[in-house]
Amino acid sequence: MSDLPIGFWLKHLDRLIENDFDHALASESLGRRQWQVLNSLHGEPGTVHDLDQRLTPFLEEDETTVAPVVETLRRRGWVSGSESLELTPEGHRAHEELLGQVQRTRSRLCEGISDQEYRDTVNVLERMSANLEQT
C-alpha cells in the first residue's frame, strides 16, 4: 500500500487516462474532449448548453464551453444542426469505429479489478465529492 495521498493518485490516474484515450483516438486525430462530445451526441442529441451540462465535470478550468469542440466536429462533417445538434451518418460511422478502441482502453484500465471493486471505488469517490460539496 502506498503512502501517497488520494489526490496524487486521482491526478496521476486522470493523466494516464487522458494519455491512453489520446493514443486510442489518434487514428482519427481526436482528443478526449472531442470523443466525449461525439459520444454524448451519439447517446442523445442536444444543444451546446446540454453538452456543457453533461460534460462540465470533464472541462478544464480554462474551458467554459464545448462549443469550439462542436465546431471542430461540425467541420469534419460529423455534427449537424444549428440549435439542436446531432451526429451525421459520417459521425455515427466515426463513433462506431472509435468505440471499439475506447472500450479496449476502458478494459485495460479495469484489468484485475472486479465489478464490485469498481462499484465500491466509484461509490467512495462519489461520497467524498459529496462531503466536499457540502462545505
PATITI-767354 format. One record per residue: chain; x, z, y of N, C-alpha, C, CB in turn; residue in one letter. Coordinates in nm, 3 decimals. Atoms other than C-alpha are relative to their C-alpha. Glycine has a CB too. Example, Ala and Ser with C-alpha at 12.3 -4.5 7.8 and 13.67 -1.06 7.14 Angstrom:
// PATITI-767354
{A; {0.089; 0.000; -0.119}; {1.230; 0.780; -0.450}; {0.090; 0.000; 0.120}; {-0.099; 0.125; 0.003}; A}
{A; {-0.082; -0.006; -0.119}; {1.367; 0.714; -0.106}; {-0.077; 0.073; 0.109}; {0.041; -0.142; 0.046}; S}
//
This chain:
// PATITI-767354
{A; {0.085; 0.000; -0.118}; {0.000; 0.000; 0.000}; {0.089; 0.000; 0.124}; {-0.096; 0.122; 0.000}; M}
{A; {-0.077; 0.015; -0.124}; {0.127; -0.095; 0.343}; {-0.032; 0.111; 0.099}; {-0.029; -0.137; 0.063}; S}
{A; {0.020; -0.097; -0.108}; {0.174; 0.148; 0.629}; {-0.040; -0.068; 0.131}; {0.127; 0.082; 0.021}; D}
{A; {0.037; 0.072; -0.122}; {0.090; -0.124; 0.879}; {-0.149; 0.019; 0.029}; {0.033; -0.151; -0.012}; L}
{A; {0.140; -0.026; -0.036}; {-0.236; -0.072; 1.072}; {-0.090; -0.122; -0.026}; {-0.010; 0.041; 0.147}; P}
{A; {0.099; 0.105; 0.027}; {-0.553; -0.274; 1.016}; {0.008; -0.113; 0.101}; {-0.140; 0.058; -0.002}; I}
{A; {-0.011; 0.102; -0.104}; {-0.505; -0.456; 1.348}; {0.106; -0.104; -0.033}; {0.030; 0.064; 0.134}; G}
{A; {-0.106; 0.092; 0.041}; {-0.181; -0.605; 1.219}; {-0.054; -0.098; -0.104}; {0.121; 0.077; -0.057}; F}
{A; {0.047; 0.084; 0.109}; {-0.348; -0.733; 0.902}; {-0.111; -0.095; 0.044}; {-0.048; 0.086; -0.114}; W}
{A; {0.105; 0.088; -0.049}; {-0.652; -0.871; 1.086}; {0.058; -0.119; 0.077}; {-0.097; 0.078; 0.090}; L}
{A; {-0.061; 0.108; -0.078}; {-0.439; -1.070; 1.331}; {0.084; -0.092; -0.088}; {0.086; 0.057; 0.113}; K}
{A; {-0.084; 0.078; 0.091}; {-0.196; -1.179; 1.059}; {-0.087; -0.092; -0.085}; {0.084; 0.093; -0.090}; H}
{A; {0.090; 0.079; 0.084}; {-0.479; -1.296; 0.833}; {-0.067; -0.111; 0.082}; {-0.106; 0.090; -0.065}; L}
{A; {0.064; 0.101; -0.084}; {-0.653; -1.476; 1.120}; {0.096; -0.116; 0.026}; {-0.046; 0.062; 0.133}; D}
{A; {-0.099; 0.107; -0.023}; {-0.332; -1.669; 1.198}; {0.020; -0.082; -0.126}; {0.134; 0.060; 0.046}; R}
{A; {-0.017; 0.072; 0.126}; {-0.287; -1.757; 0.831}; {-0.120; -0.090; -0.030}; {0.022; 0.098; -0.115}; L}
{A; {0.121; 0.080; 0.021}; {-0.648; -1.874; 0.804}; {0.001; -0.120; 0.093}; {-0.127; 0.085; 0.023}; I}
{A; {-0.005; 0.110; -0.099}; {-0.609; -2.081; 1.121}; {0.098; -0.108; -0.045}; {0.041; 0.055; 0.140}; E}
{A; {-0.101; 0.096; 0.043}; {-0.290; -2.244; 0.991}; {-0.044; -0.075; -0.126}; {0.133; 0.071; -0.026}; N}
{A; {0.045; 0.063; 0.124}; {-0.439; -2.310; 0.647}; {-0.111; -0.100; 0.027}; {-0.048; 0.106; -0.098}; D}
{A; {0.107; 0.093; -0.035}; {-0.751; -2.467; 0.797}; {0.056; -0.121; 0.073}; {-0.106; 0.071; 0.087}; F}
{A; {-0.060; 0.113; -0.070}; {-0.541; -2.679; 1.031}; {0.065; -0.096; -0.099}; {0.104; 0.049; 0.103}; D}
{A; {-0.064; 0.084; 0.102}; {-0.344; -2.805; 0.732}; {-0.106; -0.076; -0.081}; {0.088; 0.086; -0.094}; H}
{A; {0.106; 0.063; 0.079}; {-0.662; -2.875; 0.532}; {-0.073; -0.109; 0.077}; {-0.101; 0.105; -0.047}; A}
{A; {0.076; 0.094; -0.081}; {-0.822; -3.061; 0.822}; {0.087; -0.110; 0.062}; {-0.072; 0.075; 0.110}; L}
{A; {-0.094; 0.094; -0.063}; {-0.511; -3.257; 0.922}; {-0.028; -0.145; -0.039}; {0.142; 0.036; -0.037}; A}
{A; {0.025; 0.137; 0.042}; {-0.621; -3.563; 0.723}; {-0.093; -0.073; 0.096}; {-0.058; -0.002; -0.140}; S}
{A; {0.092; 0.059; -0.098}; {-0.891; -3.621; 0.986}; {0.041; 0.038; 0.144}; {-0.144; 0.046; -0.028}; E}
{A; {-0.050; -0.042; -0.132}; {-0.680; -3.485; 1.277}; {-0.098; 0.094; 0.070}; {0.028; -0.122; 0.089}; S}
{A; {0.093; -0.099; -0.054}; {-0.923; -3.196; 1.326}; {0.064; 0.137; 0.004}; {-0.129; 0.004; -0.084}; L}
{A; {-0.037; -0.140; -0.003}; {-0.871; -2.835; 1.422}; {-0.116; 0.085; -0.051}; {0.041; 0.044; 0.142}; G}
{A; {0.101; -0.092; 0.053}; {-1.064; -2.530; 1.305}; {-0.128; -0.002; 0.083}; {0.055; 0.141; -0.007}; R}
{A; {0.119; -0.003; -0.085}; {-1.299; -2.528; 1.606}; {-0.084; -0.126; -0.019}; {0.040; 0.015; 0.148}; R}
{A; {0.074; 0.124; 0.022}; {-1.390; -2.892; 1.554}; {-0.074; 0.005; -0.134}; {0.096; -0.122; 0.003}; Q}
{A; {0.068; -0.016; 0.128}; {-1.467; -2.816; 1.190}; {-0.121; 0.092; 0.015}; {0.098; 0.056; -0.106}; W}
{A; {0.110; -0.095; -0.016}; {-1.682; -2.518; 1.295}; {-0.121; -0.067; 0.067}; {0.047; 0.121; 0.082}; Q}
{A; {0.111; 0.070; -0.067}; {-1.889; -2.736; 1.529}; {-0.062; -0.101; -0.096}; {0.050; -0.072; 0.130}; V}
{A; {0.049; 0.099; 0.096}; {-1.917; -3.013; 1.269}; {-0.083; 0.069; -0.108}; {0.119; -0.077; -0.063}; L}
{A; {0.070; -0.072; 0.106}; {-2.019; -2.763; 1.001}; {-0.129; 0.064; 0.050}; {0.091; 0.107; -0.060}; N}
{A; {0.119; -0.062; -0.057}; {-2.264; -2.584; 1.229}; {-0.110; -0.104; 0.021}; {0.034; 0.070; 0.132}; S}
{A; {0.100; 0.105; -0.021}; {-2.437; -2.908; 1.324}; {-0.048; -0.059; -0.132}; {0.057; -0.112; 0.087}; L}
{A; {0.044; 0.046; 0.132}; {-2.446; -3.011; 0.958}; {-0.109; 0.092; -0.052}; {0.119; -0.005; -0.100}; H}
{A; {0.098; -0.097; 0.047}; {-2.637; -2.692; 0.882}; {-0.128; -0.003; 0.080}; {0.059; 0.138; 0.004}; G}
{A; {0.118; -0.004; -0.086}; {-2.869; -2.710; 1.180}; {0.033; -0.065; 0.134}; {-0.048; 0.146; 0.021}; E}
{A; {-0.021; 0.060; -0.131}; {-2.881; -2.945; 1.479}; {-0.033; 0.100; 0.111}; {-0.085; -0.128; 0.016}; P}
{A; {0.028; -0.091; -0.111}; {-2.888; -2.777; 1.819}; {0.066; -0.047; 0.128}; {0.046; 0.140; -0.032}; G}
{A; {-0.058; 0.029; -0.131}; {-2.778; -2.774; 2.181}; {0.141; 0.059; 0.008}; {-0.089; 0.055; 0.114}; T}
{A; {-0.132; -0.062; -0.024}; {-2.435; -2.688; 2.319}; {-0.018; 0.151; 0.012}; {0.067; -0.059; 0.128}; V}
{A; {0.027; -0.144; -0.013}; {-2.585; -2.350; 2.410}; {-0.017; 0.065; -0.138}; {-0.127; 0.024; 0.086}; H}
{A; {0.017; -0.051; 0.136}; {-2.694; -2.300; 2.047}; {0.135; 0.015; -0.070}; {-0.092; -0.093; -0.082}; D}
{A; {-0.132; -0.003; 0.062}; {-2.343; -2.385; 1.928}; {0.086; 0.112; 0.058}; {0.070; -0.135; 0.017}; L}
{A; {-0.075; -0.108; -0.064}; {-2.189; -2.149; 2.183}; {-0.042; 0.135; -0.059}; {-0.021; -0.001; 0.153}; D}
{A; {0.052; -0.126; 0.056}; {-2.412; -1.869; 2.049}; {0.049; 0.020; -0.143}; {-0.153; 0.002; 0.004}; Q}
{A; {-0.040; -0.008; 0.141}; {-2.331; -1.946; 1.685}; {0.149; 0.026; -0.015}; {-0.037; -0.127; -0.072}; R}
{A; {-0.145; -0.002; 0.018}; {-1.957; -1.975; 1.740}; {0.074; 0.097; 0.092}; {0.055; -0.137; 0.021}; L}
{A; {-0.062; -0.094; -0.092}; {-1.893; -1.708; 2.005}; {0.105; 0.089; -0.066}; {-0.105; 0.087; 0.063}; T}
{A; {-0.101; -0.087; 0.060}; {-1.713; -1.477; 1.760}; {0.133; -0.070; -0.028}; {-0.053; 0.058; -0.128}; P}
{A; {-0.122; 0.073; 0.032}; {-1.458; -1.753; 1.693}; {0.075; -0.050; 0.122}; {-0.034; -0.116; -0.089}; F}
{A; {-0.062; 0.055; -0.121}; {-1.385; -1.854; 2.052}; {0.114; 0.087; 0.048}; {-0.104; -0.016; 0.110}; L}
{A; {-0.113; -0.070; -0.062}; {-1.054; -1.762; 2.211}; {-0.045; 0.050; 0.137}; {0.125; -0.093; 0.012}; E}
{A; {0.038; -0.058; -0.129}; {-1.060; -1.562; 2.533}; {-0.014; -0.105; 0.110}; {0.101; 0.104; 0.043}; E}
{A; {0.005; 0.103; -0.104}; {-0.998; -1.876; 2.739}; {-0.102; -0.109; -0.031}; {0.137; -0.062; 0.016}; D}
{A; {0.106; 0.095; 0.036}; {-1.278; -2.068; 2.562}; {-0.135; 0.063; 0.035}; {0.006; -0.038; -0.152}; E}
{A; {0.132; -0.052; -0.036}; {-1.617; -2.018; 2.721}; {-0.112; -0.082; -0.062}; {-0.016; 0.002; 0.151}; T}
{A; {0.101; 0.089; 0.059}; {-1.795; -2.307; 2.551}; {0.068; -0.096; -0.097}; {-0.076; -0.078; 0.111}; T}
{A; {-0.051; 0.102; 0.093}; {-1.756; -2.557; 2.269}; {-0.031; -0.141; 0.051}; {-0.061; 0.021; -0.140}; V}
{A; {0.036; 0.131; -0.055}; {-1.873; -2.840; 2.497}; {0.113; -0.102; -0.009}; {-0.042; 0.016; 0.145}; A}
{A; {-0.107; 0.099; 0.014}; {-1.526; -3.006; 2.506}; {0.019; -0.046; -0.146}; {0.130; 0.057; 0.054}; P}
{A; {-0.011; 0.034; 0.142}; {-1.517; -2.996; 2.124}; {-0.111; -0.097; -0.038}; {-0.005; 0.127; -0.088}; V}
{A; {0.113; 0.089; 0.026}; {-1.861; -3.156; 2.109}; {0.032; -0.140; 0.052}; {-0.129; 0.055; 0.066}; V}
{A; {-0.031; 0.130; -0.058}; {-1.740; -3.434; 2.338}; {0.106; -0.073; -0.082}; {0.049; 0.016; 0.145}; E}
{A; {-0.101; 0.061; 0.086}; {-1.436; -3.496; 2.117}; {-0.066; -0.058; -0.125}; {0.107; 0.104; -0.040}; T}
{A; {0.071; 0.048; 0.119}; {-1.664; -3.527; 1.813}; {-0.094; -0.116; 0.034}; {-0.079; 0.114; -0.065}; L}
{A; {0.086; 0.110; -0.044}; {-1.900; -3.749; 2.010}; {0.083; -0.130; 0.014}; {-0.069; 0.035; 0.136}; R}
{A; {-0.087; 0.118; -0.016}; {-1.610; -3.986; 2.100}; {0.041; -0.059; -0.135}; {0.125; 0.038; 0.081}; R}
{A; {-0.034; 0.048; 0.135}; {-1.529; -4.009; 1.728}; {-0.121; -0.064; -0.069}; {0.053; 0.116; -0.085}; R}
{A; {0.121; 0.057; 0.058}; {-1.887; -4.117; 1.664}; {-0.065; 0.091; -0.103}; {0.031; -0.131; -0.062}; G}
{A; {0.050; -0.094; 0.100}; {-1.971; -3.804; 1.464}; {-0.118; 0.082; 0.050}; {0.111; 0.093; -0.042}; W}
{A; {0.110; -0.079; -0.059}; {-2.220; -3.640; 1.704}; {-0.077; -0.090; 0.094}; {0.054; 0.127; 0.076}; V}
{A; {0.084; 0.076; -0.093}; {-2.514; -3.794; 1.887}; {-0.100; 0.095; 0.064}; {-0.074; -0.116; -0.074}; S}
{A; {0.098; -0.079; -0.073}; {-2.775; -3.671; 2.131}; {0.059; 0.053; 0.129}; {-0.052; 0.115; -0.085}; G}
{A; {-0.049; -0.054; -0.127}; {-2.751; -3.554; 2.489}; {-0.036; 0.147; 0.013}; {-0.059; -0.080; 0.118}; S}
{A; {0.043; -0.141; -0.006}; {-2.953; -3.231; 2.484}; {0.006; 0.061; -0.140}; {-0.145; 0.012; 0.058}; E}
{A; {-0.001; -0.046; 0.139}; {-3.026; -3.179; 2.115}; {0.103; -0.083; -0.076}; {-0.143; -0.013; -0.066}; S}
{A; {-0.111; 0.067; 0.067}; {-2.715; -3.261; 1.914}; {-0.020; -0.002; -0.150}; {0.132; 0.069; 0.034}; L}
{A; {0.005; 0.009; 0.145}; {-2.695; -3.380; 1.557}; {0.114; -0.089; -0.048}; {-0.137; -0.056; -0.048}; E}
{A; {-0.104; 0.084; 0.056}; {-2.447; -3.542; 1.325}; {-0.053; -0.141; -0.023}; {0.052; 0.059; -0.131}; L}
{A; {0.030; 0.139; 0.033}; {-2.444; -3.918; 1.293}; {0.027; -0.020; -0.150}; {0.086; -0.100; 0.087}; T}
{A; {-0.035; 0.027; 0.140}; {-2.422; -4.078; 0.947}; {0.151; 0.011; -0.024}; {-0.049; -0.139; -0.040}; P}
{A; {-0.147; -0.011; 0.013}; {-2.045; -4.103; 1.005}; {0.043; 0.147; 0.007}; {0.070; -0.081; 0.112}; E}
{A; {-0.029; -0.144; -0.007}; {-2.040; -3.733; 1.100}; {-0.032; 0.070; -0.131}; {-0.078; 0.065; 0.113}; G}
{A; {0.035; -0.056; 0.132}; {-2.217; -3.645; 0.775}; {0.103; -0.038; -0.106}; {-0.141; -0.048; -0.044}; H}
{A; {-0.102; 0.045; 0.093}; {-1.965; -3.853; 0.581}; {0.129; 0.081; 0.017}; {0.029; -0.150; 0.019}; R}
{A; {-0.121; -0.076; -0.028}; {-1.673; -3.678; 0.751}; {-0.015; 0.145; -0.047}; {0.033; -0.004; 0.151}; A}
{A; {0.025; -0.138; 0.043}; {-1.829; -3.337; 0.687}; {0.012; 0.010; -0.151}; {-0.139; 0.047; 0.046}; H}
{A; {-0.002; -0.002; 0.148}; {-1.876; -3.417; 0.318}; {0.143; -0.010; -0.052}; {-0.085; -0.116; -0.057}; E}
{A; {-0.139; 0.017; 0.043}; {-1.516; -3.534; 0.280}; {0.084; 0.123; 0.026}; {0.062; -0.120; 0.069}; E}
{A; {-0.079; -0.117; -0.037}; {-1.373; -3.231; 0.458}; {-0.045; 0.127; -0.070}; {-0.006; 0.021; 0.149}; L}
{A; {0.055; -0.120; 0.062}; {-1.598; -2.979; 0.287}; {0.079; 0.041; -0.125}; {-0.146; -0.021; -0.036}; L}
{A; {-0.079; -0.031; 0.119}; {-1.401; -3.003; -0.038}; {0.132; 0.065; 0.034}; {0.025; -0.126; -0.081}; G}
{A; {-0.127; -0.058; -0.042}; {-1.075; -2.929; 0.143}; {-0.019; 0.142; 0.052}; {0.067; -0.088; 0.107}; Q}
{A; {0.030; -0.133; -0.054}; {-1.230; -2.635; 0.326}; {-0.032; 0.097; -0.113}; {-0.117; -0.007; 0.101}; V}
{A; {0.034; -0.086; 0.113}; {-1.372; -2.497; 0.002}; {0.124; 0.039; -0.080}; {-0.102; -0.069; -0.091}; Q}
{A; {-0.127; -0.034; 0.069}; {-1.027; -2.516; -0.162}; {0.077; 0.104; 0.078}; {0.087; -0.127; -0.020}; R}
{A; {-0.068; -0.099; -0.083}; {-0.881; -2.324; 0.132}; {-0.066; 0.136; -0.016}; {-0.001; -0.043; 0.149}; T}
{A; {0.072; -0.126; 0.016}; {-1.152; -2.058; 0.102}; {0.025; 0.060; -0.138}; {-0.150; -0.022; 0.021}; R}
{A; {-0.028; -0.049; 0.135}; {-1.091; -2.033; -0.273}; {0.139; 0.063; -0.008}; {-0.011; -0.113; -0.102}; S}
{A; {-0.136; -0.057; -0.003}; {-0.717; -1.978; -0.217}; {0.001; 0.135; 0.068}; {0.097; -0.096; 0.071}; R}
{A; {0.007; -0.124; -0.076}; {-0.799; -1.708; 0.035}; {-0.049; 0.116; -0.087}; {-0.091; -0.017; 0.122}; L}
{A; {0.065; -0.105; 0.080}; {-1.005; -1.516; -0.222}; {0.052; 0.012; -0.143}; {-0.148; -0.026; -0.004}; C}
{A; {-0.056; -0.011; 0.134}; {-0.786; -1.561; -0.529}; {0.031; 0.145; -0.034}; {0.128; -0.085; -0.013}; E}
{A; {-0.028; -0.136; 0.044}; {-0.768; -1.236; -0.726}; {-0.088; 0.106; 0.063}; {0.142; 0.032; 0.027}; G}
{A; {0.092; -0.093; -0.068}; {-1.048; -1.080; -0.520}; {-0.138; -0.022; -0.059}; {0.000; -0.022; 0.156}; I}
{A; {0.134; 0.014; 0.059}; {-1.378; -1.010; -0.691}; {-0.105; -0.018; 0.110}; {-0.034; 0.123; -0.087}; S}
{A; {0.111; 0.015; -0.095}; {-1.709; -1.092; -0.526}; {-0.035; 0.135; 0.062}; {-0.124; -0.061; -0.070}; D}
{A; {0.031; -0.133; -0.052}; {-1.773; -0.719; -0.495}; {0.105; 0.049; 0.100}; {-0.012; 0.100; -0.116}; Q}
{A; {-0.105; -0.038; -0.094}; {-1.435; -0.656; -0.329}; {-0.017; -0.075; 0.132}; {0.140; -0.029; -0.060}; E}
{A; {0.021; 0.080; -0.120}; {-1.506; -0.937; -0.085}; {-0.117; 0.058; 0.081}; {-0.028; -0.148; -0.036}; Y}
{A; {0.118; -0.055; -0.069}; {-1.854; -0.799; -0.002}; {0.031; 0.138; 0.060}; {-0.119; 0.011; -0.098}; R}
{A; {-0.037; -0.133; -0.051}; {-1.711; -0.445; 0.034}; {0.087; -0.012; 0.125}; {0.073; 0.080; -0.109}; D}
{A; {-0.089; 0.020; -0.115}; {-1.441; -0.569; 0.271}; {-0.079; -0.044; 0.123}; {0.108; -0.103; -0.033}; T}
{A; {0.082; 0.048; -0.111}; {-1.689; -0.759; 0.487}; {-0.088; 0.113; 0.051}; {-0.087; -0.121; -0.044}; V}
{A; {0.085; -0.113; -0.038}; {-1.918; -0.455; 0.488}; {0.077; 0.100; 0.085}; {-0.057; 0.069; -0.124}; N}
{A; {-0.082; -0.096; -0.075}; {-1.639; -0.224; 0.606}; {0.034; -0.057; 0.138}; {0.130; 0.034; -0.078}; V}
{A; {-0.035; 0.060; -0.129}; {-1.530; -0.467; 0.879}; {-0.122; -0.007; 0.092}; {0.057; -0.141; -0.021}; L}
{A; {0.124; 0.004; -0.080}; {-1.891; -0.506; 0.994}; {-0.031; 0.139; 0.058}; {-0.119; -0.049; -0.087}; E}
{A; {0.028; -0.136; -0.049}; {-1.933; -0.128; 1.020}; {0.103; 0.043; 0.104}; {0.001; 0.101; -0.117}; R}
{A; {-0.103; -0.032; -0.099}; {-1.601; -0.089; 1.204}; {-0.032; -0.068; 0.134}; {0.141; -0.043; -0.051}; M}
{A; {0.039; 0.073; -0.121}; {-1.716; -0.355; 1.451}; {-0.117; 0.069; 0.069}; {-0.036; -0.146; -0.033}; S}
{A; {0.117; -0.069; -0.055}; {-2.049; -0.178; 1.498}; {0.040; 0.131; 0.067}; {-0.104; 0.026; -0.110}; A}
{A; {-0.048; -0.126; -0.058}; {-1.867; 0.150; 1.563}; {0.056; -0.022; 0.140}; {0.108; 0.064; -0.090}; N}
{A; {-0.062; 0.026; -0.131}; {-1.669; -0.004; 1.849}; {-0.096; -0.063; 0.099}; {0.120; -0.089; -0.018}; L}
{A; {0.099; 0.061; -0.091}; {-1.963; -0.199; 1.989}; {-0.089; 0.106; 0.063}; {-0.086; -0.101; -0.075}; E}
{A; {0.086; -0.107; -0.051}; {-2.150; 0.129; 2.041}; {0.063; 0.075; 0.116}; {-0.033; 0.097; -0.111}; Q}
{A; {-0.065; -0.075; -0.108}; {-1.893; 0.261; 2.286}; {0.006; -0.076; 0.129}; {0.139; 0.038; -0.039}; T}
//
